[in-house]
Amino acid sequence: MSKILIVDDDKIMCDALARAIKKTGHEVVCKFSLKEGLNEVASGYYDVVYLDVRMPDGDGLKNLPKFRKAPSSPEIIIITGFADSKGAELAIKSGAWDYVKKPSTIKEMTLPLLRVLEYRENKNAASQAVALNLDKIICSSPEMKRCLDVVAHAASSDANVLITGETGTGKELFAWAIHNNSNRSHKNFVVVDCTVLPETLVESLLFGHEKGSFTGANVSKEGLIKQADGGTVFLDEVGELPVSVQKRFLRVLQERHFRPVGGKREIRSNFRLIAATNRDLEAMVERGQFRKDLFFRLRSLFVELPPLKRRKDDVKELLIYYMTKLCEANNIASKGFSPDFLEVLTDYEWPGNVRELINTIERVIAESLDAPILFPYHLPMNIRIKAKQSSLGDAQPQLSSKSKSDLPGLSLNHMPTLKEFRENGIARIEKEYLEKLIAVTRGNVKESGRISGLSRSRLYGLMKKHNIEKP
């Protein structure tokens, strides 16, 4: 028995659809607003959500991603009395299973449900049957679990895979995961970084060359495509592949044989292709910068990795994993972290994604070897500044020209020097850290000195400087 949620303000429609679904042996719950629906799907397990578009408290389509992010990752069937082609396109791009126009017969309304339940049953059975080797892929968020579903499908086939996502989201890790879980794992995984391929030598590097085929070709050399025979070719940043090479590479994808530069005979290579890019290939196709036929050939299977700011649930798991790993690598005792340390990391936008988070953790570990507990004070200054701005609402008061001249420190005559400004900023950070330190240790000076790395005299001196008293 499956559990179905209907979110529709039309109570007559809800009742009719609910009765029909219950007759098939499934449990049904009806909610009549987006707020009620989101609260319900967040607190319970649901396989499928029927979601209306025009609701009294908002747009169902715009809220579709929120329903998909629920713990049970339900499939969404959009139902609407105002169906149009743009709405259908948006629904499908947002991950909807189907887009159904109201009014329809009950049979038409429930037919997608039968199909989606069969799909979920097969997907769950497949995920239980396949235990993926996910070395270094640390995640538990619904967004990443959907990406892992594609990895499982890709691992069991030889279809080409296109992985997209911002820099630092882990595209190469996912490419490795597909290779390591496939029947090609015992063969080579050949990385081709398209950003550093010299256009004059790209064909030679990919397809190899014969001795004497060009100036400097003193010996024959095997190309990267041949080195991947039986294994996997990973084209990293495929959007940078020169247009002049794209046509020839398309033929290699189709035929799986090619001729080295200066060669007289065709060479075969049974390789599997995985490509990755942080660029919008569809837009490049429209601008004529990337071949349409190659684009469609690349994306037989498609994985879009979300940026870290859209998978905040994974930050804590990533933090613990890499802290443990780095402490072991540096042969130091495991560290803990304060709740506000994790809060700052979770709230930060991470423009460099997981790569930036790892670099930040590595820096913090290196700079705080003797500190058993990590506080926001240990984080790089740019992250702490962002956190403080966020806590203040990032509000920058808009001052009139009159008010600027009236306020000391803001006019040309009173603007502080960089040294003064820096010293004032450091003083504020010192005071904030010491106040939290004394609170955490409940005024235990010995423990405060051990955590902060300060001597007793230095600690007392700073406390006196900032007028901080022991509790």
ROKERO-892273 format. One record per residue (C-alpha): residue number from 0; residue in one letter; x, y, z. Coordinates in Angstrom, 1 decimal. Example, Ala and Ser with C-alpha at 12.3 -4.5 7.8 and 13.67 -1.06 7.14 Angstrom:
REM ROKERO-892273
  nr rest     c1     c2     c3
   0    a   12.3   -4.5    7.8
   1    s   13.7   -1.1    7.1
This chain:
REM ROKERO-892273
  nr rest     c1     c2     c3
   0    m    0.0    0.0    0.0
   1    s    1.3    3.4   -1.0
   2    k    0.5    6.8    0.6
   3    i   -0.8    9.6   -1.6
   4    l   -1.1   13.3   -0.8
   5    i   -3.6   15.6   -2.7
   6    v   -3.0   19.3   -2.4
   7    d   -5.9   21.1   -4.0
   8    d   -8.3   23.8   -2.8
   9    d  -11.2   22.3   -4.8
  10    k  -12.7   20.1   -2.1
  11    i  -15.1   18.4   -4.5
  12    m  -12.2   17.3   -6.8
  13    c  -10.2   16.2   -3.7
  14    d  -13.0   14.0   -2.5
  15    a  -13.7   12.4   -5.9
  16    l  -10.0   11.7   -6.6
  17    a   -9.4   10.4   -3.0
  18    r  -12.3    7.9   -3.2
  19    a  -11.0    6.6   -6.6
  20    i   -7.5    6.1   -5.2
  21    k   -8.7    4.5   -2.0
  22    k  -10.6    1.9   -4.1
  23    t   -7.2    0.8   -5.5
  24    g   -6.0    0.0   -1.9
  25    h   -3.9    3.1   -1.2
  26    e   -4.0    5.6    1.7
  27    v   -4.9    9.2    0.8
  28    v   -4.6   12.5    2.6
  29    c   -6.1   15.8    1.3
  30    k   -4.8   19.3    2.1
  31    f   -6.4   22.5    0.8
  32    s   -3.4   25.0    0.9
  33    l    0.2   24.9    0.0
  34    k    1.3   25.6    3.5
  35    e   -0.7   22.7    4.9
  36    g    0.6   20.5    2.0
  37    l    4.2   21.4    2.7
  38    n    3.9   20.8    6.4
  39    e    2.2   17.4    5.8
  40    v    4.8   16.1    3.2
  41    a    7.6   17.3    5.5
  42    s    6.3   15.3    8.5
  43    g    5.2   12.1    6.8
  44    y    6.2    9.6    4.2
  45    y    4.4   10.0    0.8
  46    d    5.1    8.3   -2.5
  47    v    3.1   10.6   -4.7
  48    v    1.7   14.2   -4.4
  49    y   -1.1   15.5   -6.6
  50    l   -0.4   19.2   -6.7
  51    d   -2.7   21.9   -8.0
  52    v   -1.2   25.0   -9.6
  53    r   -3.4   27.9   -8.6
  54    m   -3.8   27.7   -4.8
  55    p   -5.1   30.4   -2.5
  56    d   -1.7   30.9   -0.9
  57    g    0.6   30.6   -3.9
  58    d    1.6   28.9   -7.1
  59    g    1.9   25.1   -7.0
  60    l    4.4   25.0   -9.8
  61    k    6.8   27.4   -8.1
  62    n    6.6   25.3   -5.0
  63    l    7.1   22.0   -6.8
  64    p   10.8   21.8   -5.9
  65    k    9.9   22.2   -2.2
  66    f    7.6   19.2   -2.3
  67    r   10.3   17.1   -4.1
  68    k   12.8   18.0   -1.3
  69    a   10.6   16.3    1.3
  70    p   12.3   13.4    3.2
  71    s   10.5   10.7    1.1
  72    s   11.3   12.4   -2.2
  73    p    7.8   11.9   -3.6
  74    e    6.9   12.0   -7.3
  75    i    4.7   15.0   -8.2
  76    i    1.7   14.9  -10.6
  77    i    0.6   18.4  -11.5
  78    i   -3.2   18.9  -11.8
  79    t   -4.5   22.2  -13.2
  80    g   -7.6   23.7  -14.7
  81    f   -5.4   26.3  -16.5
  82    a   -3.1   24.0  -18.5
  83    d   -0.9   25.5  -21.2
  84    s    2.3   24.4  -23.0
  85    k    4.6   26.8  -21.0
  86    g    3.2   25.4  -17.7
  87    a    3.8   21.8  -18.9
  88    e    7.4   22.7  -19.9
  89    l    8.1   24.3  -16.5
  90    a    6.5   21.3  -14.7
  91    i    8.6   18.7  -16.5
  92    k   11.8   20.8  -16.1
  93    s   11.1   21.1  -12.4
  94    g   10.9   17.3  -12.1
  95    a    7.1   16.6  -12.3
  96    w    6.1   13.1  -13.2
  97    d    3.1   14.3  -15.2
  98    y    1.0   17.3  -16.0
  99    v   -2.8   16.6  -16.1
 100    k   -5.5   19.0  -17.2
 101    k   -8.7   19.5  -15.1
 102    p  -11.4   18.6  -15.5
 103    s  -10.6   15.0  -16.7
 104    t  -12.2   11.7  -16.1
 105    i  -11.2    9.9  -12.9
 106    k   -9.5    7.3  -15.1
 107    e   -7.3    9.9  -16.7
 108    m   -6.5   11.4  -13.3
 109    t   -5.4    8.0  -11.8
 110    l   -3.6    6.5  -14.8
 111    p   -0.4    8.4  -14.1
 112    l   -0.6    7.2  -10.5
 113    l   -0.5    3.6  -11.5
 114    r    2.6    4.2  -13.7
 115    v    4.5    6.3  -11.2
 116    l    3.9    3.7   -8.4
 117    e    5.2    1.0  -10.6
 118    y    8.3    3.2  -11.4
 119    r    9.0    3.8   -7.7
 120    e    8.7    0.1   -6.9
 121    n   11.2   -0.8   -9.6
 122    k   13.5    2.0   -8.6
 123    n   13.5    1.0   -4.9
 124    a   14.1   -2.6   -5.9
 125    a   17.0   -1.6   -8.1
 126    s   18.6    0.6   -5.4
 127    q   18.4   -2.2   -2.9
 128    a   19.9   -4.6   -5.3
 129    v   22.9   -2.4   -6.2
 130    a   25.3   -1.4   -3.4
 131    l   27.3    1.5   -5.0
 132    n   30.9    2.2   -4.2
 133    l   30.7    5.9   -3.5
 134    d   34.3    6.7   -2.5
 135    k   34.5   10.4   -1.3
 136    i   30.9   11.2   -2.3
 137    i   29.5   12.4    1.0
 138    c   25.8   13.2    0.8
 139    s   22.3   12.5    2.2
 140    s   20.2   15.4    0.8
 141    p   17.3   14.5   -1.5
 142    e   18.9   16.5   -4.4
 143    m   22.1   14.4   -4.3
 144    k   20.2   11.1   -3.8
 145    r   18.4   11.8   -7.2
 146    c   21.9   12.2   -8.7
 147    l   23.0    8.9   -7.2
 148    d   19.9    7.3   -8.9
 149    v   21.4    8.3  -12.2
 150    v   24.8    6.9  -11.2
 151    a   23.2    3.6  -10.5
 152    h   21.5    3.5  -13.9
 153    a   24.7    4.7  -15.6
 154    a   26.8    2.0  -13.9
 155    s   24.7   -0.8  -15.3
 156    s   24.9    0.4  -18.9
 157    d   27.4    1.7  -21.4
 158    a   25.4    4.8  -22.3
 159    n   27.2    8.1  -22.7
 160    v   26.8   10.4  -19.6
 161    l   26.9   14.2  -19.4
 162    i   27.5   15.7  -15.9
 163    t   26.9   19.4  -15.4
 164    g   27.3   21.6  -12.4
 165    e   29.2   24.6  -11.1
 166    t   33.0   24.4  -10.5
 167    g   33.7   22.5   -7.3
 168    t   30.5   20.4   -7.2
 169    g   32.3   17.1   -7.7
 170    k   31.8   16.3  -11.4
 171    e   35.0   14.2  -11.6
 172    l   34.1   12.3   -8.4
 173    f   30.8   11.3  -10.0
 174    a   32.5   10.3  -13.2
 175    w   34.8    8.0  -11.2
 176    a   31.8    6.6   -9.3
 177    i   30.2    5.6  -12.6
 178    h   33.4    4.0  -13.8
 179    n   34.1    2.2  -10.5
 180    n   30.6    0.7  -10.4
 181    s   30.6   -0.4  -14.0
 182    n   31.9   -3.6  -15.6
 183    r   34.7   -1.5  -17.0
 184    s   36.2   -0.7  -13.5
 185    h   39.2   -3.0  -14.1
 186    k   40.3   -1.0  -17.1
 187    n   41.7    2.5  -17.5
 188    f   39.9    5.7  -16.5
 189    v   41.4    8.3  -18.9
 190    v   40.9   12.0  -18.0
 191    v   41.0   14.5  -20.9
 192    d   41.0   18.1  -19.6
 193    c   39.7   20.0  -22.5
 194    t   40.7   23.4  -21.0
 195    v   44.4   22.6  -21.6
 196    l   44.3   20.9  -24.9
 197    p   46.4   22.9  -27.4
 198    e   44.2   23.3  -30.5
 199    t   47.2   22.5  -32.8
 200    l   47.9   19.2  -31.1
 201    v   44.4   18.2  -29.8
 202    e   43.9   15.5  -32.5
 203    s   47.3   14.1  -31.9
 204    l   46.7   13.9  -28.2
 205    l   43.2   12.3  -28.6
 206    f   43.8   10.0  -31.5
 207    g   47.6    9.5  -31.5
 208    h   50.0   10.0  -34.4
 209    e   52.5    8.2  -36.6
 210    k   56.2    8.9  -36.7
 211    g   57.0   11.8  -39.0
 212    s   53.4   12.9  -39.4
 213    f   54.3   16.5  -38.3
 214    t   57.4   18.4  -37.1
 215    g   58.5   17.0  -33.8
 216    a   56.8   13.7  -34.2
 217    n   60.0   11.7  -33.8
 218    v   58.1    8.5  -32.7
 219    s   54.7    7.1  -33.1
 220    k   52.4    7.7  -30.1
 221    e   49.2    6.2  -28.9
 222    g   46.3    8.6  -28.3
 223    l   44.2    9.0  -25.1
 224    i   41.2    7.4  -26.9
 225    k   43.1    4.2  -27.5
 226    q   44.5    4.2  -24.0
 227    a   40.9    4.0  -22.8
 228    d   40.1    0.8  -24.8
 229    g   37.8   -1.3  -22.7
 230    g   37.6    1.5  -20.1
 231    t   36.3    5.0  -19.8
 232    v   37.1    8.3  -21.3
 233    f   36.3   11.3  -19.1
 234    l   36.1   14.6  -21.1
 235    d   36.4   17.2  -18.4
 236    e   35.0   20.7  -19.4
 237    v   33.8   19.4  -22.8
 238    g   32.4   22.8  -23.6
 239    e   36.0   23.9  -24.3
 240    l   36.6   21.2  -27.0
 241    p   37.5   23.1  -30.1
 242    v   34.7   23.3  -32.7
 243    s   37.2   22.0  -35.3
 244    v   37.6   18.7  -33.4
 245    q   33.9   18.2  -32.5
 246    k   32.9   16.8  -35.9
 247    r   35.6   14.2  -35.9
 248    f   35.0   13.3  -32.3
 249    l   31.3   12.8  -33.1
 250    r   32.3   10.2  -35.7
 251    v   34.5    8.4  -33.2
 252    l   31.6    8.3  -30.8
 253    q   29.3    6.8  -33.4
 254    e   31.8    4.3  -35.0
 255    r   34.3    3.6  -32.1
 256    h   37.2    3.7  -34.6
 257    f   39.5    6.4  -35.9
 258    r   42.7    7.1  -37.8
 259    p   45.7    8.5  -36.0
 260    v   47.3   11.7  -37.4
 261    g   49.4   10.6  -40.4
 262    g   48.1    7.0  -40.1
 263    k   46.9    4.8  -43.0
 264    r   44.6    2.4  -41.1
 265    e   41.7    2.7  -38.7
 266    i   42.2    1.8  -35.1
 267    r   39.3    0.5  -32.9
 268    s   38.7    1.5  -29.3
 269    n   35.9    0.1  -27.2
 270    f   35.6    3.0  -24.7
 271    r   32.7    4.4  -22.6
 272    l   32.3    8.2  -22.6
 273    i   31.5   10.4  -19.7
 274    a   31.7   14.2  -20.2
 275    a   31.4   17.1  -17.8
 276    t   31.0   20.9  -18.0
 277    n   30.2   23.9  -16.0
 278    r   28.9   25.7  -19.1
 279    d   25.4   25.8  -20.6
 280    l   25.8   23.6  -23.7
 281    e   22.3   24.2  -24.9
 282    a   23.0   27.9  -25.0
 283    m   26.3   27.2  -26.8
 284    v   24.4   25.1  -29.4
 285    e   22.0   28.0  -30.0
 286    r   25.0   30.4  -30.5
 287    g   26.7   27.9  -32.9
 288    q   29.6   27.3  -30.5
 289    f   28.8   23.6  -30.0
 290    r   27.5   21.0  -32.4
 291    k   23.9   20.1  -31.7
 292    d   24.4   16.5  -32.9
 293    l   27.4   16.0  -30.5
 294    f   25.4   17.5  -27.6
 295    f   22.6   15.0  -28.0
 296    r   25.0   12.2  -28.4
 297    l   26.8   13.2  -25.2
 298    r   23.7   13.3  -23.0
 299    s   22.2    9.9  -23.3
 300    l   22.1   10.0  -19.5
 301    f   22.2   13.3  -17.7
 302    v   23.3   14.3  -14.2
 303    e   23.0   17.9  -12.9
 304    l   24.9   18.3   -9.7
 305    p   23.4   21.0   -7.4
 306    p   25.6   23.7   -5.9
 307    l   26.4   23.3   -2.2
 308    k   24.1   26.2   -1.3
 309    r   21.1   24.1   -2.5
 310    r   22.2   21.0   -0.4
 311    k   22.8   22.6    3.0
 312    d   21.8   19.3    4.6
 313    d   25.1   17.8    3.5
 314    v   27.4   20.5    5.1
 315    k   27.5   18.8    8.5
 316    e   28.2   15.4    7.0
 317    l   31.0   16.8    4.8
 318    l   32.5   18.7    7.8
 319    i   32.7   15.7   10.0
 320    y   34.1   13.5    7.2
 321    y   36.9   15.9    6.2
 322    m   37.7   17.0    9.7
 323    t   38.3   13.4   10.7
 324    k   40.3   12.7    7.6
 325    l   42.5   15.8    7.9
 326    c   43.1   15.2   11.7
 327    e   44.3   11.7   10.9
 328    a   46.5   12.9    8.1
 329    n   48.1   15.5   10.4
 330    n   48.4   13.0   13.2
 331    i   46.5   15.1   15.7
 332    a   43.6   14.4   18.0
 333    s   40.0   14.6   16.6
 334    k   38.4   18.0   17.0
 335    g   34.9   19.1   18.0
 336    f   33.1   22.2   16.9
 337    s   30.6   24.5   18.5
 338    p   27.0   24.8   17.3
 339    d   27.6   28.3   16.0
 340    f   30.7   27.1   14.0
 341    l   28.4   24.7   12.1
 342    e   25.8   27.4   11.8
 343    v   28.2   29.7   10.1
 344    l   29.3   27.0    7.6
 345    t   25.7   26.0    6.9
 346    d   24.5   29.6    6.2
 347    y   27.5   30.5    4.0
 348    e   26.7   30.5    0.3
 349    w   29.9   28.6   -0.8
 350    p   30.5   30.1   -4.3
 351    g   33.4   27.6   -4.7
 352    n   31.1   24.7   -3.6
 353    v   32.4   21.5   -1.9
 354    r   36.0   22.3   -3.1
 355    e   35.9   25.6   -1.2
 356    l   34.5   23.9    1.9
 357    i   37.3   21.3    1.9
 358    n   39.9   24.0    1.4
 359    t   38.4   25.9    4.3
 360    i   38.4   22.9    6.6
 361    e   42.0   22.2    5.7
 362    r   43.0   25.7    6.5
 363    v   41.2   25.7    9.8
 364    i   42.8   22.4   10.8
 365    a   46.3   23.7    9.9
 366    e   45.9   27.0   11.8
 367    s   44.3   25.5   15.0
 368    l   46.3   22.3   15.6
 369    d   46.1   22.7   19.4
 370    a   42.5   23.8   19.7
 371    p   40.2   20.8   20.6
 372    i   37.0   22.8   19.8
 373    l   36.5   24.9   16.7
 374    f   34.6   28.2   17.0
 375    p   33.6   30.7   14.3
 376    y   36.8   32.6   15.3
 377    h   38.9   29.9   13.7
 378    l   37.2   30.4   10.3
 379    p   38.7   32.6    7.5
 380    m   37.8   36.3    7.9
 381    n   35.8   36.5    4.6
 382    i   33.4   33.8    5.9
 383    r   33.1   35.4    9.3
 384    i   32.3   38.8    7.7
 385    k   29.6   37.3    5.6
 386    a   28.1   35.5    8.6
 387    k   28.1   38.8   10.6
 388    q   26.5   40.7    7.7
 389    s   23.9   38.0    7.4
 390    s   23.1   38.1   11.1
 391    l   22.6   41.8   10.8
 392    g   20.3   41.4    7.8
 393    d   23.1   42.6    5.5
 394    a   21.6   46.0    6.1
 395    q   23.7   48.9    4.9
 396    p   22.0   52.2    6.0
 397    q   21.5   54.6    3.2
 398    l   22.8   58.0    4.4
 399    s   22.0   61.3    2.8
 400    s   24.9   63.6    2.0
 401    k   23.9   65.7    5.0
 402    s   23.9   62.8    7.4
 403    k   27.3   61.6    6.1
 404    s   28.9   64.8    6.9
 405    d   27.3   65.0   10.3
 406    l   28.5   61.5   11.4
 407    p   32.1   61.3   12.6
 408    g   34.2   58.8   10.8
 409    l   32.3   59.0    7.5
 410    s   33.4   62.4    6.1
 411    l   36.6   62.9    4.2
 412    n   38.1   64.7    7.2
 413    h   37.3   62.0    9.7
 414    m   37.8   58.8    7.6
 415    p   40.0   56.4    9.7
 416    t   43.2   55.1    8.3
 417    l   43.3   51.5    7.1
 418    k   45.5   50.6   10.1
 419    e   42.9   52.1   12.5
 420    f   40.0   50.5   10.7
 421    r   41.8   47.1   10.8
 422    e   42.7   47.4   14.5
 423    n   39.1   48.3   15.4
 424    g   37.8   45.3   13.4
 425    i   40.3   42.9   15.1
 426    a   39.4   44.3   18.5
 427    r   35.7   43.6   17.9
 428    i   36.5   40.0   16.8
 429    e   38.8   39.5   19.8
 430    k   36.1   40.6   22.2
 431    e   33.4   38.4   20.6
 432    y   35.7   35.3   20.7
 433    l   36.7   35.9   24.4
 434    e   33.1   36.4   25.5
 435    k   32.1   33.1   23.9
 436    l   35.3   31.4   25.2
 437    i   34.6   32.5   28.8
 438    a   30.9   31.5   28.5
 439    v   31.8   28.0   27.2
 440    t   34.4   27.4   29.9
 441    r   32.2   29.0   32.6
 442    g   35.1   31.2   33.6
 443    n   37.7   28.4   33.9
 444    v   40.9   30.4   33.0
 445    k   43.1   27.2   32.7
 446    e   40.6   25.6   30.3
 447    s   40.2   28.9   28.4
 448    g   44.0   29.1   28.0
 449    r   44.2   25.5   26.8
 450    i   41.4   26.0   24.1
 451    s   42.6   29.4   22.9
 452    g   46.4   28.7   23.1
 453    l   46.9   31.9   25.2
 454    s   49.0   32.1   28.3
 455    r   47.4   33.0   31.6
 456    s   48.9   36.5   31.6
 457    r   48.0   37.1   28.0
 458    l   44.4   35.9   28.5
 459    y   44.0   38.2   31.6
 460    g   45.4   41.1   29.7
 461    l   43.0   40.7   26.8
 462    m   40.0   40.3   29.2
 463    k   41.0   43.5   31.0
 464    k   41.4   45.3   27.6
 465    h   37.9   44.4   26.6
 466    n   36.3   44.7   30.0
 467    i   35.4   41.0   30.2
 468    e   34.8   39.6   33.7
 469    k   34.6   36.0   34.8
 470    p   31.0   34.9   35.5
